[in-house]
Amino acid sequence: MRRNLTTADPRRRGGGARPLTEPLLGKLVKYTVWFIGAAVLALAACYAAGSYRKAGGEIQLLLVHFSLILSLLLIISSFYGMVLDVVYAVKRKRAAYLLGVLGYTALMALGALVLLGASFIIGAVGGNR
């Protein structure tokens, strides 16, 4: 009989194999971070398309302010997700969570790049009006 590693053996009492599923808090943080990351990329694409088409300056500045706020949220939530994955890796003694740490680090770097770019654009336009 083939053994399924994701569930405990029903014939054994106690213990058994631990589930390989991620806790609910980890899933919520992961999906939130990916949603915010996609929103940051969408705002950056809208800004780039608006710059190409010579859109109004106020709308472009509004997009930059939104991307600034979302990139801050992306950095904070990615840091929280990274800390959660480190805690899960230590607590459950599984190195698979360390791959998530690399993903969260990449998303933090993306957020930092967008944050620096947005703050540069706001400063170049004339400050925070």
Residue pairs with C-beta under 8 A, 6 or more apart in sequence:
3 9
5 17
5 20
6 17
6 19
6 20
6 21
7 16
7 17
7 19
8 15
8 16
8 17
8 18
8 19
9 16
9 17
18 92
22 30
22 88
23 88
25 84
26 81
26 84
26 85
26 88
29 77
29 80
29 81
29 84
30 81
30 100
32 77
33 74
33 77
33 78
33 81
33 104
33 107
36 70
36 73
36 74
36 77
37 74
37 107
37 110
37 111
39 70
40 67
40 70
40 71
40 74
40 110
40 111
40 114
43 63
43 66
43 67
43 70
44 67
44 114
46 63
47 60
47 63
47 64
47 67
50 59
50 60
50 63
51 60
57 125
61 122
61 125
61 129
64 118
64 121
64 122
64 125
65 118
65 122
67 114
67 118
68 114
68 115
68 118
68 119
68 122
70 114
71 111
71 112
71 114
71 115
71 118
72 111
72 115
74 107
74 108
74 110
74 111
74 114
75 108
75 111
75 112
75 115
78 104
78 105
78 107
78 108
78 111
79 104
79 108
81 100
81 104
82 100
82 101
82 104
82 105
82 108
85 97
85 98
85 100
85 101
85 104
86 97
86 98
86 101
88 94
88 97
89 95
89 96
89 97
89 98
89 101
122 128
